[in-house]
């Protein structure tokens, strides 16, 4: 893992070292804790920093036969680290193997291979380094040259920590992202009613019907905007689209408030109504919006009951959604209410239709108003990134791609941006060396690399 890691041509090395490597990071989608950034407390150990909340590592450890005690259980930090170190040699060809050693090298200056023999030395050295002032949450963000971070926040969140960060003078801009998924999650009426009660409380709007629900959501949307939010995120399993007017939606919403469950068609109709309303709010404020679709979540019911969501028991859902996505986007476009939109498909079988779909709604209002999102979650590896860029290239304008994000809960995940930049430079560099792209256009290709790495996101989001 030397300076030319993943760079297999002279052109790739030139593009990466001279045009990508040193650019700042705009991490426009992550799951970092605003409270952790604001409080900026040191980490107690490398285990807390590295293994706490990282369901990618947890899945790998379970697959290696590690008992849950050493993953999410009550084992000591040292015992958990040992089990992770013993898992690492089994990760050959898994992106976690590369990420692990990139993080050790870039954050701690450690170039040794982590395994069951080297764990003690690496564990001690990491914990020693974590006492340094530059190894806090804010210190790591500065170390990795991060310019902007967008967290993921629910409409009921107070945003107090975002205000605290902004008032502190911290150099990195930390902005909220509007993620209203729970406002559309009415599959369990009791849980949903509790959420609506909380939304009513924080918005000051008594929610009794669809009109007051809209008012409460707009109240919070306005608050997010005042606190610097310029980006929404909508996480969907399947893409919904079922016609539903306000009158029918009000009837269905009141039905839920009475504790009654909706049938499949009713649920999809109400979800479509709410999603369209929220997306129109995004357009009216000039925000960009992300649509993450395709996961099948919490498939292991036993472990969901034990550990809750986001613990490593989700998977890739079935391919599809083309027709409903087209109808959703078209319904907004007809009203002039389609915001800048980034589509992230979890099933790689959807790559080509997503890449072609975005071309249907480009309207000249800005470069590449609709984007194909970066390779997401289970696709966040070399083959997945190359496949996403190949699809984007074949159907659209990769030169205008807004690039990479971490989608992570870890402050050590910023090397994923470097990983992506190396893969992207290698892809383009190989095309130059193989005669697929003209070396006479090198200046423009250099600009393309710089834009995808940094400048496209800076212009697109206008933070």
N, C-alpha and C positions, 0 to 999 in steps of 0.2 A: 504494500500500500504506500507507494512512493508518490512523488509529486505528479507523476503521469498516470496514476491509477485510473483505469477505465478509458484512457485516451490512447487509441490504437493507430493514429495517423499523425503525420506532421501538421496537417491542417487543423485537426482536432486539438492538438496541444497548443497551437498558436491561438486559436479561438478561445480556448479556456483560460490560459494563463494571461493573455493580453487583453481580453475583452469581457470575461465573465467572472473570474475568481474574486476580484476585489470589490465588486458592486455591492451596495447595501442590500438588506433583506426586507422585503415587504411581505409579512406573513399575514395574509388577509383572511385566513380561516384557521383557527386553532381552538383548543378547549382548555387553555390555561386558566388558572384561578386568578381573577382580578384581586382577590384578597391577598393571595400569596405575593403578587407583584407589589401591591401597596405596602404590605407589612415588611417585605424584603428580609425576612428572617433567614439566618443560615440553615442549611440542611443538616439534620442530625447525623446522616450517614449516606454513603453512596447507595445503599439499599432504598432509603426513602426517596432519593432523587431519581433513581433508575428503575426501580421495580414498583413503586407506589402508583397504582392506577393504570399501569401499562398492560392492557389486555392482550397486546401483541405478544409480549414476553410470557404472559400467563398461559396463553394457548400453547406456546411451544413447550413450556415446562410440563404442562399436563400431558402433552403428546409424548414427552420423554419418560413418562411414568412417575413424575414427582407428585408426592402426596399434597393435597390442598393445604395442609398445615404449613407447608413451606412456600406457598404462593399467596393466598389471602388469609391464612390462619395466624396462629399466635406464636409461631417460631420466632427466634431472635433474628435481628438484622443480619448477623453473621451467618446463621444457618441458611437463611433465604439466599444470601449472596453465593454461598457455596453451591447450592442446588442450581442457581442460574449459571454459575461458572462451569459446572459439570454438564449442563445442557448445551452450552455454546458449541463444543466440537461436533454436535449432532446437526448443526445448522448449516452445513455446507450447502451452498446454492440458495439458501433462504436469505432475503434482504436483511434480516436481523443480524446475520453474521457480519455483513459489511457495516451496518449502522453501529453495531456494538463497538467495532474497532475504530471507526471514524470518530465516534464520541470519545473514546478513551484517548485517542491521539490529539484531537482538536481542543478538548476541554482540559485534559490533564497532562498532556505531553507524554502519554504512555504508548509505546509502540510494541510492547510485548503482546503475544497472543494469549487471550484469556481462556483458561481451561482448569481442570481439577488440580493441576500441579502448580499453576501460577496464581491461583486465586488469592492466597494470603498476602503476597507482595503487592498485588494490584489493589486489593481491598484496603490495605494499610495506607498506600500511597494516595489513593483517592480520598480517603477520610482525612488524611493530613492536609491535602490541598483544599478540601472543603472549608477549612478554617480561614482561608485567605479572603480578603475583602471582595475580590472580584468573582467569587464563586457563589454569591447570593443570586436570587432570581433576577434582580436588576443588573447585577454584575455580569451574569452570563449573557443577558440580552445585549449588553454593550460589547462584550467580548466578541460576539458573533456578528457585530455590525448590523444590528437590527434597527430599522428606521420606524416601522409601523407594525403593530400587532393588533389584530381584531379578535377579541374573545367571543364566546358564544353565550348569549344571555336571554333569559326568559322575560316576557313582558311584565311579570310581577317582580323582577329583580329591582332593587332600589337604586343601583348604579352608584352607590356611595363610594365604593372603592375606585371606580373610574374617576370620580371627582377628586378623591384624595390623591390619586396619582397625578392628575392634571395640575392640581394646586401645589404639588411637591417640587415642580421644576425638573422632574425626570426627563432626560433627553429623548427617550423613546416614546413615541405617541402610542398610547394604549386606548383603543376605541371599542365600544360595545358593538355587538351584532345582534340584531333583532331576530330571535328564533322562537316563533309562536306555535310550535308543534302541539303543545299541551292544550291550546285553545281549540284544536281540531281533534283531540283524542277522546272522543265520547263513547268509545266501545264499552267502557265500564262506567255506567251512570253515577255510581256513588263517588268514585274517584274524581270524575269530571265535575260533579257538583261542588266538591270540596275546592277544586281549583277555581271554579267560577266564583265561589265565595271569596277566595283570596284576591282574585282579580278585581272584584267589586270593592273590596276593602282598600286596595292600594290606589285604585283609580278614582274613588269617591263617587262612583256611578252605581246606583242600585240596578242590578241586572235582573230583569224580569222577562225580557223577550229579545228577539234578534236585534231590534233597533238599539236597545240599551247595551247589548253586547258589542255591537259595532262602535258605539260611543265610548265604551270603556277601553276597547282596543285602540281606538284613535287617540284617546287621552294618553295612553302609555307610548304609543308610536311618536306622538309629539314630544314627550319627555325624552325619549331616546334620541330624537333629532337634536334637541337642545344640548344633549350631552355628547355630541360629536358623531353619533351613529350615521353612517351613510351606506350601510350594507345590511340586507336581510338574508336569512337563510331558512329554507323550508325543507325539512327532512320528511320524505315520503317513502312508504313501502312500495305501493303501487301508485301510479299516477291516476288521480281521480278525474272523471268528467261525467257529470250527470246534470242535465238542466234542472234548475231549482230557483224559483222566484222568491222574493222576500216574504210573501205571504205564506207560502208553503214552508219556507225555512223557519219562520216564526212558529208555525205549528209544530214542526219537528223539534225545535229547540225547547219549547215549553214542555213537550212530551218528555224530553230527557230530564228536565228540571223536576218533573213529577216522579222520576225514577224508572221510567219505561225505556226499554231498549229499542233501538231502531233496527229495521231489517236492512239487508245489504244495500238495496237500491236507495232507501231513505238516507242511510248513513253516507253514501257516496254523494247524494244530492246536496246534503247539508255541508259536507266537507268541501264540495266544489264552490258552493256559495260563499263560504267563509274564506277559502283560499283566494278566490277572485277578488273579494273585498280587500284583503290584506295586500295583494299584489297591486291593486289600484292605488292604495296608499303609498306603496313604494314608488310607483311611477310619479305620483303627484309631488313627492318630495325630491325627485331626481336621484333616488337611491339606485344602486345596483342590487340585484337579488340572485341568490343561488338556489338551485333546486337539486338536492341530493336524492336520488331515487334508486330503488332496487334491492335494498337489504331485506332479508327475512330475519326479524329480530327475536331474541330470547327463545330459541328453538328448544333448548333444554329446560323444560318446565321445572324439573327438580332443582337444578342449580339456580334458576331464576328466583324460585321461592327462598332459596338459602342465601344468595348473594345480591340479588337485585339486578338491574340493567347494567349494560356497559362493563361487563366482567369477562367477556370473551366467548359468548355463546350465540353470536349472530353469524349469518352466512349470506352467500350470494343468492338472491331470489331468481325467479324465472325471468328469462328475457321477454321483452314486450313493452307495451305502453305507447307505441308509435301513434296510434290513432287518437288516443286520449290526450297525449301531449300536444299533438297538432291542434286539436279542438280547443284545448286550454289556451295555448298561445294565440290562436286565431281570435278567440273571443275577446281577449284583451287588446289585441292589435286593432280590431274593428272599432273599438271605442277610443283608440288613441291612448291606451293606458298600459301598454306593454313596456316595462322598465328594461334597462340593461339587464340581461339575464345570462347566467352561466349554468349550463346543464351538466351534472355529474352522474354518469351511469355506473352502477356497481357491477352489472353483468357485462363482461367484455364483448359478448355477442351483440350488444346494442351499439357498439362503437360507430359503425358506419351509418346507421340511421340517425343517430344523434348528430354526427358530423354533417350530414346532409340537411337535417332539420333546421339547424341554425341559419342556413342560407336562405330559408323561406321568409325570414322576418328581419333581415338587414334592411334598414331604411335610409341610410345615408346621414342619419343624425349624428353619428360618431363612428369612428373606425371599429368594425367588428362589434356592433352592439350586442349581438348574441354570441356567446363563446361556448366551446366545448371544454368543460372543466378538466383539470389535470387528472391523471390516473389516480383513482381514489381507493383507499383502504386495501382491499384484497388485490388490487391492481398496482399497488405502490411498490413496484419492483422494476428491474431493467426491462424485461419483456413487456410488462404492462405499460410503462412509460413510452417505450418505442412504438407500441401498437396504437396508443392514443395519439401520438404525434403523427404517425403514418396516416391515421384516419383523418385527423384535422387537416393535414397537408393535402390529402387526395381530394377532399371535398371543399376546402376553404382556404383561408390565408393564415398559415402557421406563423408568419411574420408578425401578426397582430395578437398572438396568444399571450394571455396575462400570466402564464407561468405557474410556478410551484407554490405550495403551501405545506405546512406541517400536519394539519389536522390532528394535533397531538395534545396530550395533557402533560408532557414532559418538557422541562426547560433545557434538556440536552438534545432536543430533536432538530435543532437548526442545521446540523450537517446534512439533513435531507435536502435542503436547498442546494448545497454543494454537490451532493450525489446527483440530483437532477441536472444541474448545470453541466457536469461532466458527461452524463449520458446524452444530453442535448447537443453539446459541442461535438461529441464523438459521432453522433448521427449525421450532423451536417458536414463535419470534417471528412468522414468517409465518402460522402457524396461528392465532395470536391476532389478528393484523391482518385475516385473512381470515374471521374468525368461526367457525373450526373448533374453537377452544378458548375458553372463557369468560374474558373480562377480569376478571370478578368473582372468579375463582379465581387471580388473579395471585400472591398470596402463596404458594399451593401450587405454582404453576409456577416461581416463583423458587426454592423449596426443591428442586424436581425438578432444576433446572439445577445447583444446588450439590451435590446428592447424586450426580448422574452425573459431575460434574467431579472429585469428591474423596471425599465422605463415604461413598458406597456401598462403594467399594473399601476404605476404612479399616475399616468394620464387617465386611465380608465376609471379608477375609483375616486380620484380627485379628493383625497382625504384632507 
